[in-house]
């Protein structure tokens, strides 16, 4: 099931992701600091694009309303061994 969502920067390196699940508004925050982007090998990509690709990756595994209130890209990389490769592939597509 495809879920639409929006990504908006609300503070340096912090992004707000908004979507809707079963008619209810859902929000979560993502931290995409430059050090994390560099560590993931995507430092040259716009951070908002990295967040979009990360949300899409996570939505293949769980619902938007199941995400924690704040997500750090480093935590996603630690939790999912295939994340870095999937992220690079999504950004290259």
LOSEDREN-109352 format. One record per residue (C-alpha): residue in three letters; chain; x, y, z. Coordinates in steps of 0.2 Angstrom, whole numbers. Layout:
BEGIN
<koltor><residuo>ALA</residuo><cadena>A</cadena><px>X</px><py>Y</py><pz>Z</pz></koltor>
...
end
This chain:
BEGIN
<koltor><residuo>UNK</residuo><cadena>A</cadena><px>0</px><py>0</py><pz>0</pz></koltor>
<koltor><residuo>UNK</residuo><cadena>A</cadena><px>7</px><py>17</py><pz>-5</pz></koltor>
<koltor><residuo>UNK</residuo><cadena>A</cadena><px>6</px><py>31</py><pz>8</pz></koltor>
<koltor><residuo>UNK</residuo><cadena>A</cadena><px>9</px><py>49</py><pz>3</pz></koltor>
<koltor><residuo>UNK</residuo><cadena>A</cadena><px>20</px><py>60</py><pz>14</pz></koltor>
<koltor><residuo>UNK</residuo><cadena>A</cadena><px>28</px><py>77</py><pz>13</pz></koltor>
<koltor><residuo>UNK</residuo><cadena>A</cadena><px>45</px><py>82</py><pz>19</pz></koltor>
<koltor><residuo>UNK</residuo><cadena>A</cadena><px>48</px><py>99</py><pz>26</pz></koltor>
<koltor><residuo>UNK</residuo><cadena>A</cadena><px>64</px><py>106</py><pz>34</pz></koltor>
<koltor><residuo>UNK</residuo><cadena>A</cadena><px>59</px><py>115</py><pz>50</pz></koltor>
<koltor><residuo>UNK</residuo><cadena>A</cadena><px>77</px><py>118</py><pz>57</pz></koltor>
<koltor><residuo>UNK</residuo><cadena>A</cadena><px>95</px><py>115</py><pz>52</pz></koltor>
<koltor><residuo>UNK</residuo><cadena>A</cadena><px>96</px><py>96</py><pz>48</pz></koltor>
<koltor><residuo>UNK</residuo><cadena>A</cadena><px>79</px><py>93</py><pz>55</pz></koltor>
<koltor><residuo>UNK</residuo><cadena>A</cadena><px>64</px><py>88</py><pz>44</pz></koltor>
<koltor><residuo>UNK</residuo><cadena>A</cadena><px>46</px><py>86</py><pz>48</pz></koltor>
<koltor><residuo>UNK</residuo><cadena>A</cadena><px>38</px><py>71</py><pz>39</pz></koltor>
<koltor><residuo>UNK</residuo><cadena>A</cadena><px>19</px><py>72</py><pz>37</pz></koltor>
<koltor><residuo>UNK</residuo><cadena>A</cadena><px>7</px><py>60</py><pz>31</pz></koltor>
<koltor><residuo>UNK</residuo><cadena>A</cadena><px>-10</px><py>52</py><pz>34</pz></koltor>
<koltor><residuo>UNK</residuo><cadena>A</cadena><px>-14</px><py>34</py><pz>39</pz></koltor>
<koltor><residuo>UNK</residuo><cadena>A</cadena><px>-32</px><py>28</py><pz>40</pz></koltor>
<koltor><residuo>UNK</residuo><cadena>A</cadena><px>-38</px><py>46</py><pz>39</pz></koltor>
<koltor><residuo>UNK</residuo><cadena>A</cadena><px>-27</px><py>52</py><pz>54</pz></koltor>
<koltor><residuo>UNK</residuo><cadena>A</cadena><px>-13</px><py>65</py><pz>52</pz></koltor>
<koltor><residuo>UNK</residuo><cadena>A</cadena><px>4</px><py>58</py><pz>57</pz></koltor>
<koltor><residuo>UNK</residuo><cadena>A</cadena><px>20</px><py>67</py><pz>60</pz></koltor>
<koltor><residuo>UNK</residuo><cadena>A</cadena><px>37</px><py>62</py><pz>64</pz></koltor>
<koltor><residuo>UNK</residuo><cadena>A</cadena><px>54</px><py>71</py><pz>64</pz></koltor>
<koltor><residuo>UNK</residuo><cadena>A</cadena><px>70</px><py>66</py><pz>55</pz></koltor>
<koltor><residuo>UNK</residuo><cadena>A</cadena><px>88</px><py>71</py><pz>60</pz></koltor>
<koltor><residuo>UNK</residuo><cadena>A</cadena><px>99</px><py>72</py><pz>44</pz></koltor>
<koltor><residuo>UNK</residuo><cadena>A</cadena><px>115</px><py>80</py><pz>50</pz></koltor>
<koltor><residuo>UNK</residuo><cadena>A</cadena><px>130</px><py>81</py><pz>38</pz></koltor>
<koltor><residuo>UNK</residuo><cadena>A</cadena><px>141</px><py>69</py><pz>48</pz></koltor>
<koltor><residuo>UNK</residuo><cadena>A</cadena><px>127</px><py>56</py><pz>46</pz></koltor>
<koltor><residuo>UNK</residuo><cadena>A</cadena><px>125</px><py>59</py><pz>28</pz></koltor>
<koltor><residuo>UNK</residuo><cadena>A</cadena><px>144</px><py>58</py><pz>25</pz></koltor>
<koltor><residuo>UNK</residuo><cadena>A</cadena><px>145</px><py>42</py><pz>35</pz></koltor>
<koltor><residuo>UNK</residuo><cadena>A</cadena><px>131</px><py>35</py><pz>24</pz></koltor>
<koltor><residuo>UNK</residuo><cadena>A</cadena><px>140</px><py>40</py><pz>8</pz></koltor>
<koltor><residuo>UNK</residuo><cadena>A</cadena><px>127</px><py>52</py><pz>2</pz></koltor>
<koltor><residuo>UNK</residuo><cadena>A</cadena><px>134</px><py>68</py><pz>8</pz></koltor>
<koltor><residuo>UNK</residuo><cadena>A</cadena><px>133</px><py>76</py><pz>-9</pz></koltor>
<koltor><residuo>UNK</residuo><cadena>A</cadena><px>114</px><py>73</py><pz>-10</pz></koltor>
<koltor><residuo>UNK</residuo><cadena>A</cadena><px>101</px><py>85</py><pz>-4</pz></koltor>
<koltor><residuo>UNK</residuo><cadena>A</cadena><px>96</px><py>80</py><pz>14</pz></koltor>
<koltor><residuo>UNK</residuo><cadena>A</cadena><px>78</px><py>82</py><pz>10</pz></koltor>
<koltor><residuo>UNK</residuo><cadena>A</cadena><px>80</px><py>69</py><pz>-4</pz></koltor>
<koltor><residuo>UNK</residuo><cadena>A</cadena><px>89</px><py>57</py><pz>8</pz></koltor>
<koltor><residuo>UNK</residuo><cadena>A</cadena><px>75</px><py>59</py><pz>21</pz></koltor>
<koltor><residuo>UNK</residuo><cadena>A</cadena><px>62</px><py>55</py><pz>7</pz></koltor>
<koltor><residuo>UNK</residuo><cadena>A</cadena><px>71</px><py>40</py><pz>2</pz></koltor>
<koltor><residuo>UNK</residuo><cadena>A</cadena><px>73</px><py>35</py><pz>20</pz></koltor>
<koltor><residuo>UNK</residuo><cadena>A</cadena><px>54</px><py>36</py><pz>23</pz></koltor>
<koltor><residuo>UNK</residuo><cadena>A</cadena><px>51</px><py>26</py><pz>8</pz></koltor>
<koltor><residuo>UNK</residuo><cadena>A</cadena><px>63</px><py>13</py><pz>14</pz></koltor>
<koltor><residuo>UNK</residuo><cadena>A</cadena><px>55</px><py>12</py><pz>31</pz></koltor>
<koltor><residuo>UNK</residuo><cadena>A</cadena><px>37</px><py>12</py><pz>24</pz></koltor>
<koltor><residuo>UNK</residuo><cadena>A</cadena><px>42</px><py>-5</py><pz>15</pz></koltor>
<koltor><residuo>UNK</residuo><cadena>A</cadena><px>44</px><py>-12</py><pz>33</pz></koltor>
<koltor><residuo>UNK</residuo><cadena>A</cadena><px>31</px><py>-3</py><pz>44</pz></koltor>
<koltor><residuo>UNK</residuo><cadena>A</cadena><px>17</px><py>10</py><pz>43</pz></koltor>
<koltor><residuo>UNK</residuo><cadena>A</cadena><px>20</px><py>28</py><pz>45</pz></koltor>
<koltor><residuo>UNK</residuo><cadena>A</cadena><px>11</px><py>29</py><pz>61</pz></koltor>
<koltor><residuo>UNK</residuo><cadena>A</cadena><px>22</px><py>16</py><pz>68</pz></koltor>
<koltor><residuo>UNK</residuo><cadena>A</cadena><px>38</px><py>26</py><pz>66</pz></koltor>
<koltor><residuo>UNK</residuo><cadena>A</cadena><px>45</px><py>34</py><pz>82</pz></koltor>
<koltor><residuo>UNK</residuo><cadena>A</cadena><px>42</px><py>53</py><pz>85</pz></koltor>
<koltor><residuo>UNK</residuo><cadena>A</cadena><px>60</px><py>56</py><pz>80</pz></koltor>
<koltor><residuo>UNK</residuo><cadena>A</cadena><px>71</px><py>46</py><pz>68</pz></koltor>
<koltor><residuo>UNK</residuo><cadena>A</cadena><px>90</px><py>48</py><pz>67</pz></koltor>
<koltor><residuo>UNK</residuo><cadena>A</cadena><px>97</px><py>42</py><pz>50</pz></koltor>
<koltor><residuo>UNK</residuo><cadena>A</cadena><px>111</px><py>34</py><pz>60</pz></koltor>
<koltor><residuo>UNK</residuo><cadena>A</cadena><px>98</px><py>23</py><pz>70</pz></koltor>
<koltor><residuo>UNK</residuo><cadena>A</cadena><px>90</px><py>17</py><pz>54</pz></koltor>
<koltor><residuo>UNK</residuo><cadena>A</cadena><px>107</px><py>12</py><pz>47</pz></koltor>
<koltor><residuo>UNK</residuo><cadena>A</cadena><px>111</px><py>3</py><pz>63</pz></koltor>
<koltor><residuo>UNK</residuo><cadena>A</cadena><px>94</px><py>-6</py><pz>63</pz></koltor>
<koltor><residuo>UNK</residuo><cadena>A</cadena><px>94</px><py>-11</py><pz>45</pz></koltor>
<koltor><residuo>UNK</residuo><cadena>A</cadena><px>110</px><py>-19</py><pz>37</pz></koltor>
<koltor><residuo>UNK</residuo><cadena>A</cadena><px>103</px><py>-16</py><pz>19</pz></koltor>
<koltor><residuo>UNK</residuo><cadena>A</cadena><px>98</px><py>2</py><pz>22</pz></koltor>
<koltor><residuo>UNK</residuo><cadena>A</cadena><px>114</px><py>10</py><pz>16</pz></koltor>
<koltor><residuo>UNK</residuo><cadena>A</cadena><px>114</px><py>1</py><pz>-1</pz></koltor>
<koltor><residuo>UNK</residuo><cadena>A</cadena><px>95</px><py>4</py><pz>-3</pz></koltor>
<koltor><residuo>UNK</residuo><cadena>A</cadena><px>97</px><py>22</py><pz>1</pz></koltor>
<koltor><residuo>UNK</residuo><cadena>A</cadena><px>111</px><py>24</py><pz>-12</pz></koltor>
<koltor><residuo>UNK</residuo><cadena>A</cadena><px>101</px><py>15</py><pz>-25</pz></koltor>
<koltor><residuo>UNK</residuo><cadena>A</cadena><px>86</px><py>25</py><pz>-22</pz></koltor>
<koltor><residuo>UNK</residuo><cadena>A</cadena><px>96</px><py>42</py><pz>-23</pz></koltor>
<koltor><residuo>UNK</residuo><cadena>A</cadena><px>104</px><py>36</py><pz>-39</pz></koltor>
<koltor><residuo>UNK</residuo><cadena>A</cadena><px>88</px><py>31</py><pz>-48</pz></koltor>
end
